[in-house]
């Protein structure tokens, strides 16, 4: 009986460990996607700023 409970506890521990690893991996992927999106947004903002300043210097 005790051995069966120990095996069940070990199985649960493995399941939790796998779930934790999957969660960490998903979090890392999410962070990478956010960083890439931020980089793209910064690049777009810089392009818009440059375009805006080009137009304002031509308007004068």
PDB file of N, H, CA, C and O in Angstrom:
ATOM      1  N   UNK A   1       0.826  -1.196   0.000  1.00  0.00           N
ATOM      2  CA  UNK A   1       0.000   0.000   0.000  1.00  0.00           C
ATOM      3  C   UNK A   1       0.873   1.264   0.000  1.00  0.00           C
ATOM      4  O   UNK A   1       0.647   2.183  -0.787  1.00  0.00           O
ATOM      5  N   UNK A   2       1.847   1.296   0.869  1.00  0.00           N
ATOM      6  H   UNK A   2       2.030   0.549   1.508  1.00  0.00           H
ATOM      7  CA  UNK A   2       2.723   2.471   0.944  1.00  0.00           C
ATOM      8  C   UNK A   2       3.528   2.617  -0.346  1.00  0.00           C
ATOM      9  O   UNK A   2       3.745   3.728  -0.829  1.00  0.00           O
ATOM     10  N   UNK A   3       3.963   1.499  -0.894  1.00  0.00           N
ATOM     11  H   UNK A   3       3.787   0.596  -0.502  1.00  0.00           H
ATOM     12  CA  UNK A   3       4.739   1.547  -2.138  1.00  0.00           C
ATOM     13  C   UNK A   3       3.881   2.096  -3.272  1.00  0.00           C
ATOM     14  O   UNK A   3       4.367   2.866  -4.101  1.00  0.00           O
ATOM     15  N   UNK A   4       2.620   1.709  -3.314  1.00  0.00           N
ATOM     16  H   UNK A   4       2.226   1.083  -2.640  1.00  0.00           H
ATOM     17  CA  UNK A   4       1.718   2.205  -4.359  1.00  0.00           C
ATOM     18  C   UNK A   4       1.533   3.718  -4.219  1.00  0.00           C
ATOM     19  O   UNK A   4       1.549   4.443  -5.214  1.00  0.00           O
ATOM     20  N   UNK A   5       1.358   4.188  -2.991  1.00  0.00           N
ATOM     21  H   UNK A   5       1.345   3.600  -2.183  1.00  0.00           H
ATOM     22  CA  UNK A   5       1.202   5.629  -2.754  1.00  0.00           C
ATOM     23  C   UNK A   5       2.473   6.383  -3.134  1.00  0.00           C
ATOM     24  O   UNK A   5       2.410   7.490  -3.669  1.00  0.00           O
ATOM     25  N   UNK A   6       3.614   5.782  -2.857  1.00  0.00           N
ATOM     26  H   UNK A   6       3.665   4.883  -2.422  1.00  0.00           H
ATOM     27  CA  UNK A   6       4.884   6.417  -3.218  1.00  0.00           C
ATOM     28  C   UNK A   6       5.011   6.517  -4.735  1.00  0.00           C
ATOM     29  O   UNK A   6       5.455   7.540  -5.257  1.00  0.00           O
ATOM     30  N   UNK A   7       4.624   5.463  -5.439  1.00  0.00           N
ATOM     31  H   UNK A   7       4.263   4.632  -5.015  1.00  0.00           H
ATOM     32  CA  UNK A   7       4.681   5.494  -6.900  1.00  0.00           C
ATOM     33  C   UNK A   7       3.741   6.558  -7.461  1.00  0.00           C
ATOM     34  O   UNK A   7       4.090   7.271  -8.401  1.00  0.00           O
ATOM     35  N   UNK A   8       2.543   6.661  -6.877  1.00  0.00           N
ATOM     36  H   UNK A   8       2.258   6.081  -6.113  1.00  0.00           H
ATOM     37  CA  UNK A   8       1.586   7.677  -7.328  1.00  0.00           C
ATOM     38  C   UNK A   8       2.137   9.079  -7.083  1.00  0.00           C
ATOM     39  O   UNK A   8       1.976   9.972  -7.915  1.00  0.00           O
ATOM     40  N   UNK A   9       2.787   9.263  -5.938  1.00  0.00           N
ATOM     41  H   UNK A   9       2.917   8.538  -5.262  1.00  0.00           H
ATOM     42  CA  UNK A   9       3.376  10.563  -5.621  1.00  0.00           C
ATOM     43  C   UNK A   9       4.495  10.902  -6.606  1.00  0.00           C
ATOM     44  O   UNK A   9       4.616  12.045  -7.046  1.00  0.00           O
ATOM     45  N   UNK A  10       5.308   9.906  -6.947  1.00  0.00           N
ATOM     46  H   UNK A  10       5.209   8.978  -6.589  1.00  0.00           H
ATOM     47  CA  UNK A  10       6.382  10.131  -7.915  1.00  0.00           C
ATOM     48  C   UNK A  10       5.815  10.481  -9.288  1.00  0.00           C
ATOM     49  O   UNK A  10       6.337  11.356  -9.979  1.00  0.00           O
ATOM     50  N   UNK A  11       4.752   9.798  -9.674  1.00  0.00           N
ATOM     51  H   UNK A  11       4.328   9.087  -9.113  1.00  0.00           H
ATOM     52  CA  UNK A  11       4.114  10.081 -10.961  1.00  0.00           C
ATOM     53  C   UNK A  11       3.567  11.501 -10.978  1.00  0.00           C
ATOM     54  O   UNK A  11       3.733  12.221 -11.963  1.00  0.00           O
ATOM     55  N   UNK A  12       2.915  11.905  -9.890  1.00  0.00           N
ATOM     56  H   UNK A  12       2.780  11.320  -9.091  1.00  0.00           H
ATOM     57  CA  UNK A  12       2.387  13.273  -9.811  1.00  0.00           C
ATOM     58  C   UNK A  12       3.521  14.288  -9.868  1.00  0.00           C
ATOM     59  O   UNK A  12       3.408  15.321 -10.528  1.00  0.00           O
ATOM     60  N   UNK A  13       4.608  13.990  -9.176  1.00  0.00           N
ATOM     61  H   UNK A  13       4.700  13.151  -8.640  1.00  0.00           H
ATOM     62  CA  UNK A  13       5.753  14.905  -9.176  1.00  0.00           C
ATOM     63  C   UNK A  13       6.318  15.060 -10.585  1.00  0.00           C
ATOM     64  O   UNK A  13       6.654  16.168 -11.003  1.00  0.00           O
ATOM     65  N   UNK A  14       6.422  13.953 -11.315  1.00  0.00           N
ATOM     66  H   UNK A  14       6.148  13.053 -10.976  1.00  0.00           H
ATOM     67  CA  UNK A  14       6.906  14.025 -12.702  1.00  0.00           C
ATOM     68  C   UNK A  14       5.956  14.849 -13.566  1.00  0.00           C
ATOM     69  O   UNK A  14       6.388  15.668 -14.377  1.00  0.00           O
ATOM     70  N   UNK A  15       4.652  14.620 -13.379  1.00  0.00           N
ATOM     71  H   UNK A  15       4.302  13.955 -12.720  1.00  0.00           H
ATOM     72  CA  UNK A  15       3.659  15.376 -14.151  1.00  0.00           C
ATOM     73  C   UNK A  15       3.782  16.870 -13.874  1.00  0.00           C
ATOM     74  O   UNK A  15       3.746  17.684 -14.796  1.00  0.00           O
ATOM     75  N   UNK A  16       3.928  17.224 -12.597  1.00  0.00           N
ATOM     76  H   UNK A  16       3.958  16.562 -11.848  1.00  0.00           H
ATOM     77  CA  UNK A  16       4.059  18.641 -12.241  1.00  0.00           C
ATOM     78  C   UNK A  16       5.342  19.233 -12.815  1.00  0.00           C
ATOM     79  O   UNK A  16       5.361  20.372 -13.281  1.00  0.00           O
ATOM     80  N   UNK A  17       6.413  18.444 -12.776  1.00  0.00           N
ATOM     81  H   UNK A  17       6.398  17.518 -12.398  1.00  0.00           H
ATOM     82  CA  UNK A  17       7.690  18.925 -13.316  1.00  0.00           C
ATOM     83  C   UNK A  17       7.575  19.178 -14.816  1.00  0.00           C
ATOM     84  O   UNK A  17       8.061  20.192 -15.317  1.00  0.00           O
ATOM     85  N   UNK A  18       6.929  18.251 -15.534  1.00  0.00           N
ATOM     86  H   UNK A  18       6.534  17.427 -15.127  1.00  0.00           H
ATOM     87  CA  UNK A  18       6.730  18.442 -16.972  1.00  0.00           C
ATOM     88  C   UNK A  18       5.865  19.668 -17.245  1.00  0.00           C
ATOM     89  O   UNK A  18       6.151  20.446 -18.156  1.00  0.00           O
ATOM     90  N   UNK A  19       4.813  19.838 -16.457  1.00  0.00           N
ATOM     91  H   UNK A  19       4.581  19.206 -15.717  1.00  0.00           H
ATOM     92  CA  UNK A  19       3.936  20.996 -16.638  1.00  0.00           C
ATOM     93  C   UNK A  19       4.707  22.289 -16.399  1.00  0.00           C
ATOM     94  O   UNK A  19       4.522  23.273 -17.116  1.00  0.00           O
ATOM     95  N   UNK A  20       5.567  22.283 -15.394  1.00  0.00           N
ATOM     96  H   UNK A  20       5.718  21.484 -14.811  1.00  0.00           H
ATOM     97  CA  UNK A  20       6.373  23.465 -15.096  1.00  0.00           C
ATOM     98  C   UNK A  20       7.336  23.772 -16.240  1.00  0.00           C
ATOM     99  O   UNK A  20       7.492  24.930 -16.628  1.00  0.00           O
ATOM    100  N   UNK A  21       7.976  22.747 -16.777  1.00  0.00           N
ATOM    101  H   UNK A  21       7.850  21.806 -16.462  1.00  0.00           H
ATOM    102  CA  UNK A  21       8.890  22.948 -17.906  1.00  0.00           C
ATOM    103  C   UNK A  21       8.157  23.498 -19.122  1.00  0.00           C
ATOM    104  O   UNK A  21       8.663  24.386 -19.808  1.00  0.00           O
ATOM    105  N   UNK A  22       6.965  22.973 -19.388  1.00  0.00           N
ATOM    106  H   UNK A  22       6.553  22.252 -18.830  1.00  0.00           H
ATOM    107  CA  UNK A  22       6.175  23.469 -20.517  1.00  0.00           C
ATOM    108  C   UNK A  22       5.778  24.926 -20.306  1.00  0.00           C
ATOM    109  O   UNK A  22       5.807  25.725 -21.242  1.00  0.00           O
ATOM    110  N   UNK A  23       5.409  25.268 -19.078  1.00  0.00           N
ATOM    111  H   UNK A  23       5.385  24.619 -18.317  1.00  0.00           H
ATOM    112  CA  UNK A  23       5.024  26.647 -18.776  1.00  0.00           C
ATOM    113  C   UNK A  23       6.211  27.593 -18.953  1.00  0.00           C
ATOM    114  O   UNK A  23       6.063  28.687 -19.495  1.00  0.00           O
ATOM    115  N   UNK A  24       7.384  27.168 -18.494  1.00  0.00           N
ATOM    116  H   UNK A  24       7.505  26.279 -18.053  1.00  0.00           H
ATOM    117  CA  UNK A  24       8.582  28.001 -18.654  1.00  0.00           C
ATOM    118  C   UNK A  24       8.906  28.205 -20.130  1.00  0.00           C
ATOM    119  O   UNK A  24       9.254  29.309 -20.550  1.00  0.00           O
ATOM    120  N   UNK A  25       8.790  27.133 -20.914  1.00  0.00           N
ATOM    121  H   UNK A  25       8.507  26.237 -20.573  1.00  0.00           H
ATOM    122  CA  UNK A  25       9.074  27.226 -22.349  1.00  0.00           C
ATOM    123  C   UNK A  25       8.095  28.185 -23.020  1.00  0.00           C
ATOM    124  O   UNK A  25       8.494  29.014 -23.838  1.00  0.00           O
ATOM    125  N   UNK A  26       6.818  28.070 -22.674  1.00  0.00           N
ATOM    126  H   UNK A  26       6.494  27.397 -22.009  1.00  0.00           H
ATOM    127  CA  UNK A  26       5.805  28.961 -23.249  1.00  0.00           C
ATOM    128  C   UNK A  26       6.082  30.406 -22.858  1.00  0.00           C
ATOM    129  O   UNK A  26       5.912  31.315 -23.671  1.00  0.00           O
ATOM    130  N   UNK A  27       6.505  30.620 -21.622  1.00  0.00           N
ATOM    131  H   UNK A  27       6.643  29.882 -20.961  1.00  0.00           H
ATOM    132  CA  UNK A  27       6.806  31.976 -21.158  1.00  0.00           C
ATOM    133  C   UNK A  27       7.997  32.552 -21.926  1.00  0.00           C
ATOM    134  O   UNK A  27       7.984  33.723 -22.304  1.00  0.00           O
ATOM    135  N   UNK A  28       9.021  31.735 -22.156  1.00  0.00           N
ATOM    136  H   UNK A  28       9.031  30.783 -21.848  1.00  0.00           H
ATOM    137  CA  UNK A  28      10.188  32.201 -22.912  1.00  0.00           C
ATOM    138  C   UNK A  28       9.803  32.551 -24.345  1.00  0.00           C
ATOM    139  O   UNK A  28      10.255  33.560 -24.885  1.00  0.00           O
ATOM    140  N   UNK A  29       8.965  31.712 -24.961  1.00  0.00           N
ATOM    141  H   UNK A  29       8.598  30.892 -24.522  1.00  0.00           H
ATOM    142  CA  UNK A  29       8.521  31.989 -26.329  1.00  0.00           C
ATOM    143  C   UNK A  29       7.715  33.275 -26.379  1.00  0.00           C
ATOM    144  O   UNK A  29       7.855  34.065 -27.312  1.00  0.00           O
ATOM    145  N   UNK A  30       6.866  33.488 -25.372  1.00  0.00           N
ATOM    146  H   UNK A  30       6.752  32.846 -24.614  1.00  0.00           H
ATOM    147  CA  UNK A  30       6.050  34.698 -25.313  1.00  0.00           C
ATOM    148  C   UNK A  30       6.936  35.929 -25.167  1.00  0.00           C
ATOM    149  O   UNK A  30       6.698  36.951 -25.810  1.00  0.00           O
ATOM    150  N   UNK A  31       7.958  35.829 -24.320  1.00  0.00           N
ATOM    151  H   UNK A  31       8.151  34.999 -23.798  1.00  0.00           H
ATOM    152  CA  UNK A  31       8.880  36.952 -24.130  1.00  0.00           C
ATOM    153  C   UNK A  31       9.605  37.283 -25.428  1.00  0.00           C
ATOM    154  O   UNK A  31       9.770  38.454 -25.771  1.00  0.00           O
ATOM    155  N   UNK A  32      10.033  36.260 -26.143  1.00  0.00           N
ATOM    156  H   UNK A  32       9.898  35.309 -25.865  1.00  0.00           H
ATOM    157  CA  UNK A  32      10.730  36.471 -27.415  1.00  0.00           C
ATOM    158  C   UNK A  32       9.815  37.151 -28.418  1.00  0.00           C
ATOM    159  O   UNK A  32      10.227  38.083 -29.110  1.00  0.00           O
ATOM    160  N   UNK A  33       8.563  36.684 -28.499  1.00  0.00           N
ATOM    161  H   UNK A  33       8.229  35.927 -27.937  1.00  0.00           H
ATOM    162  CA  UNK A  33       7.612  37.296 -29.430  1.00  0.00           C
ATOM    163  C   UNK A  33       7.360  38.755 -29.067  1.00  0.00           C
ATOM    164  O   UNK A  33       7.259  39.608 -29.948  1.00  0.00           O
ATOM    165  N   UNK A  34       7.256  39.046 -27.758  1.00  0.00           N
ATOM    166  H   UNK A  34       7.338  38.353 -27.042  1.00  0.00           H
ATOM    167  CA  UNK A  34       7.039  40.428 -27.329  1.00  0.00           C
ATOM    168  C   UNK A  34       8.230  41.307 -27.689  1.00  0.00           C
ATOM    169  O   UNK A  34       8.056  42.436 -28.147  1.00  0.00           O
ATOM    170  N   UNK A  35       9.442  40.790 -27.482  1.00  0.00           N
ATOM    171  H   UNK A  35       9.583  39.872 -27.109  1.00  0.00           H
ATOM    172  CA  UNK A  35      10.638  41.563 -27.824  1.00  0.00           C
ATOM    173  C   UNK A  35      10.689  41.856 -29.324  1.00  0.00           C
ATOM    174  O   UNK A  35      11.029  42.965 -29.736  1.00  0.00           O
ATOM    175  N   UNK A  36      10.349  40.857 -30.132  1.00  0.00           N
ATOM    176  H   UNK A  36      10.072  39.956 -29.797  1.00  0.00           H
ATOM    177  CA  UNK A  36      10.347  41.059 -31.582  1.00  0.00           C
ATOM    178  C   UNK A  36       9.283  42.074 -31.987  1.00  0.00           C
ATOM    179  O   UNK A  36       9.526  42.917 -32.850  1.00  0.00           O
ATOM    180  N   UNK A  37       8.117  41.998 -31.374  1.00  0.00           N
ATOM    181  H   UNK A  37       7.920  41.314 -30.672  1.00  0.00           H
ATOM    182  CA  UNK A  37       7.042  42.942 -31.685  1.00  0.00           C
ATOM    183  C   UNK A  37       7.448  44.354 -31.268  1.00  0.00           C
ATOM    184  O   UNK A  37       7.159  45.317 -31.979  1.00  0.00           O
ATOM    185  N   UNK A  38       8.116  44.485 -30.123  1.00  0.00           N
ATOM    186  H   UNK A  38       8.351  43.703 -29.545  1.00  0.00           H
ATOM    187  CA  UNK A  38       8.562  45.798 -29.668  1.00  0.00           C
ATOM    188  C   UNK A  38       9.596  46.359 -30.633  1.00  0.00           C
ATOM    189  O   UNK A  38       9.565  47.546 -30.959  1.00  0.00           O
ATOM    190  N   UNK A  39      10.506  45.514 -31.088  1.00  0.00           N
ATOM    191  H   UNK A  39      10.531  44.550 -30.823  1.00  0.00           H
ATOM    192  CA  UNK A  39      11.520  45.955 -32.050  1.00  0.00           C
ATOM    193  C   UNK A  39      10.852  46.445 -33.336  1.00  0.00           C
ATOM    194  O   UNK A  39      11.213  47.493 -33.872  1.00  0.00           O
ATOM    195  N   UNK A  40       9.872  45.676 -33.825  1.00  0.00           N
ATOM    196  H   UNK A  40       9.578  44.825 -33.389  1.00  0.00           H
ATOM    197  CA  UNK A  40       9.151  46.077 -35.037  1.00  0.00           C
ATOM    198  C   UNK A  40       8.426  47.399 -34.831  1.00  0.00           C
ATOM    199  O   UNK A  40       8.431  48.259 -35.712  1.00  0.00           O
ATOM    200  N   UNK A  41       7.802  47.563 -33.668  1.00  0.00           N
ATOM    201  H   UNK A  41       7.798  46.865 -32.952  1.00  0.00           H
ATOM    202  CA  UNK A  41       7.078  48.802 -33.376  1.00  0.00           C
ATOM    203  C   UNK A  41       8.042  49.986 -33.307  1.00  0.00           C
ATOM    204  O   UNK A  41       7.744  51.063 -33.823  1.00  0.00           O
ATOM    205  N   UNK A  42       9.188  49.785 -32.674  1.00  0.00           N
ATOM    206  H   UNK A  42       9.430  48.910 -32.255  1.00  0.00           H
ATOM    207  CA  UNK A  42      10.192  50.854 -32.596  1.00  0.00           C
ATOM    208  C   UNK A  42      10.684  51.235 -33.991  1.00  0.00           C
ATOM    209  O   UNK A  42      10.845  52.416 -34.299  1.00  0.00           O
ATOM    210  N   UNK A  43      10.918  50.238 -34.822  1.00  0.00           N
ATOM    211  H   UNK A  43      10.787  49.278 -34.572  1.00  0.00           H
ATOM    212  CA  UNK A  43      11.390  50.490 -36.186  1.00  0.00           C
ATOM    213  C   UNK A  43      10.332  51.265 -36.978  1.00  0.00           C
ATOM    214  O   UNK A  43      10.655  52.220 -37.684  1.00  0.00           O
ATOM    215  N   UNK A  44       9.081  50.850 -36.858  1.00  0.00           N
ATOM    216  H   UNK A  44       8.819  50.073 -36.285  1.00  0.00           H
ATOM    217  CA  UNK A  44       7.990  51.532 -37.559  1.00  0.00           C
ATOM    218  C   UNK A  44       7.860  52.970 -37.076  1.00  0.00           C
ATOM    219  O   UNK A  44       7.677  53.885 -37.878  1.00  0.00           O
ATOM    220  N   UNK A  45       7.955  53.166 -35.766  1.00  0.00           N
ATOM    221  H   UNK A  45       8.103  52.422 -35.115  1.00  0.00           H
ATOM    222  CA  UNK A  45       7.857  54.516 -35.215  1.00  0.00           C
ATOM    223  C   UNK A  45       8.997  55.390 -35.734  1.00  0.00           C
ATOM    224  O   UNK A  45       8.788  56.560 -36.054  1.00  0.00           O
ATOM    225  N   UNK A  46      10.187  54.831 -35.815  1.00  0.00           N
ATOM    226  H   UNK A  46      10.357  53.880 -35.555  1.00  0.00           H
ATOM    227  CA  UNK A  46      11.330  55.593 -36.330  1.00  0.00           C
ATOM    228  C   UNK A  46      11.113  55.955 -37.795  1.00  0.00           C
ATOM    229  O   UNK A  46      11.435  57.068 -38.212  1.00  0.00           O
ATOM    230  N   UNK A  47      10.574  55.031 -38.573  1.00  0.00           N
ATOM    231  H   UNK A  47      10.312  54.127 -38.234  1.00  0.00           H
ATOM    232  CA  UNK A  47      10.295  55.308 -39.982  1.00  0.00           C
ATOM    233  C   UNK A  47       9.244  56.410 -40.118  1.00  0.00           C
ATOM    234  O   UNK A  47       9.382  57.310 -40.947  1.00  0.00           O
ATOM    235  N   UNK A  48       8.195  56.332 -39.298  1.00  0.00           N
ATOM    236  H   UNK A  48       8.084  55.601 -38.625  1.00  0.00           H
ATOM    237  CA  UNK A  48       7.145  57.351 -39.356  1.00  0.00           C
ATOM    238  C   UNK A  48       7.686  58.716 -38.943  1.00  0.00           C
ATOM    239  O   UNK A  48       7.337  59.740 -39.531  1.00  0.00           O
ATOM    240  N   UNK A  49       8.542  58.714 -37.924  1.00  0.00           N
ATOM    241  H   UNK A  49       8.825  57.882 -37.447  1.00  0.00           H
ATOM    242  CA  UNK A  49       9.146  59.967 -37.476  1.00  0.00           C
ATOM    243  C   UNK A  49       9.996  60.573 -38.588  1.00  0.00           C
ATOM    244  O   UNK A  49       9.930  61.774 -38.850  1.00  0.00           O
ATOM    245  N   UNK A  50      10.797  59.727 -39.240  1.00  0.00           N
ATOM    246  H   UNK A  50      10.852  58.752 -39.027  1.00  0.00           H
ATOM    247  CA  UNK A  50      11.658  60.191 -40.327  1.00  0.00           C
ATOM    248  C   UNK A  50      10.805  60.727 -41.476  1.00  0.00           C
ATOM    249  O   UNK A  50      11.101  61.786 -42.030  1.00  0.00           O
ATOM    250  N   UNK A  51       9.763  60.009 -41.827  1.00  0.00           N
ATOM    251  H   UNK A  51       9.523  59.149 -41.377  1.00  0.00           H
ATOM    252  CA  UNK A  51       8.876  60.442 -42.905  1.00  0.00           C
ATOM    253  C   UNK A  51       8.224  61.770 -42.547  1.00  0.00           C
ATOM    254  O   UNK A  51       8.113  62.662 -43.389  1.00  0.00           O
ATOM    255  N   UNK A  52       7.797  61.897 -41.305  1.00  0.00           N
ATOM    256  H   UNK A  52       7.887  61.173 -40.621  1.00  0.00           H
ATOM    257  CA  UNK A  52       7.169  63.140 -40.855  1.00  0.00           C
ATOM    258  C   UNK A  52       8.130  64.307 -40.908  1.00  0.00           C
ATOM    259  O   UNK A  52       7.744  65.402 -41.318  1.00  0.00           O
ATOM    260  N   UNK A  53       9.378  64.102 -40.501  1.00  0.00           N
ATOM    261  H   UNK A  53       9.691  63.213 -40.168  1.00  0.00           H
ATOM    262  CA  UNK A  53      10.339  65.204 -40.528  1.00  0.00           C
ATOM    263  C   UNK A  53      10.739  65.542 -41.960  1.00  0.00           C
ATOM    264  O   UNK A  53      11.029  66.701 -42.257  1.00  0.00           O
ATOM    265  N   UNK A  54      10.760  64.559 -42.845  1.00  0.00           N
ATOM    266  H   UNK A  54      10.524  63.618 -42.603  1.00  0.00           H
ATOM    267  CA  UNK A  54      11.050  64.825 -44.254  1.00  0.00           C
ATOM    268  C   UNK A  54       9.956  65.696 -44.865  1.00  0.00           C
ATOM    269  O   UNK A  54      10.245  66.622 -45.622  1.00  0.00           O
ATOM    270  N   UNK A  55       8.712  65.402 -44.539  1.00  0.00           N
ATOM    271  H   UNK A  55       8.477  64.649 -43.923  1.00  0.00           H
ATOM    272  CA  UNK A  55       7.598  66.172 -45.079  1.00  0.00           C
ATOM    273  C   UNK A  55       7.582  67.595 -44.528  1.00  0.00           C
ATOM    274  O   UNK A  55       7.282  68.541 -45.258  1.00  0.00           O
ATOM    275  N   UNK A  56       7.900  67.749 -43.258  1.00  0.00           N
ATOM    276  H   UNK A  56       8.143  66.981 -42.665  1.00  0.00           H
ATOM    277  CA  UNK A  56       7.848  69.088 -42.677  1.00  0.00           C
ATOM    278  C   UNK A  56       8.989  69.956 -43.206  1.00  0.00           C
ATOM    279  O   UNK A  56       8.821  71.169 -43.327  1.00  0.00           O
ATOM    280  N   UNK A  57      10.139  69.371 -43.522  1.00  0.00           N
ATOM    281  H   UNK A  57      10.275  68.385 -43.423  1.00  0.00           H
ATOM    282  CA  UNK A  57      11.225  70.175 -44.077  1.00  0.00           C
ATOM    283  C   UNK A  57      10.932  70.540 -45.529  1.00  0.00           C
ATOM    284  O   UNK A  57      11.406  71.569 -46.010  1.00  0.00           O
ATOM    285  N   UNK A  58      10.171  69.727 -46.225  1.00  0.00           N
ATOM    286  H   UNK A  58       9.785  68.890 -45.834  1.00  0.00           H
ATOM    287  CA  UNK A  58       9.785  70.033 -47.600  1.00  0.00           C
ATOM    288  C   UNK A  58       8.661  71.064 -47.644  1.00  0.00           C
ATOM    289  O   UNK A  58       8.499  71.756 -48.649  1.00  0.00           O
ATOM    290  N   UNK A  59       7.895  71.172 -46.582  1.00  0.00           N
ATOM    291  H   UNK A  59       8.026  70.610 -45.766  1.00  0.00           H
ATOM    292  CA  UNK A  59       6.754  72.088 -46.570  1.00  0.00           C
ATOM    293  C   UNK A  59       7.211  73.536 -46.478  1.00  0.00           C
ATOM    294  O   UNK A  59       6.473  74.432 -46.888  1.00  0.00           O
ATOM    295  N   UNK A  60       8.397  73.792 -45.955  1.00  0.00           N
ATOM    296  H   UNK A  60       8.997  73.064 -45.622  1.00  0.00           H
ATOM    297  CA  UNK A  60       8.877  75.153 -45.719  1.00  0.00           C
ATOM    298  C   UNK A  60       9.365  75.779 -46.926  1.00  0.00           C
ATOM    299  O   UNK A  60       9.804  76.929 -46.891  1.00  0.00           O
TER     300      UNK A  60
END
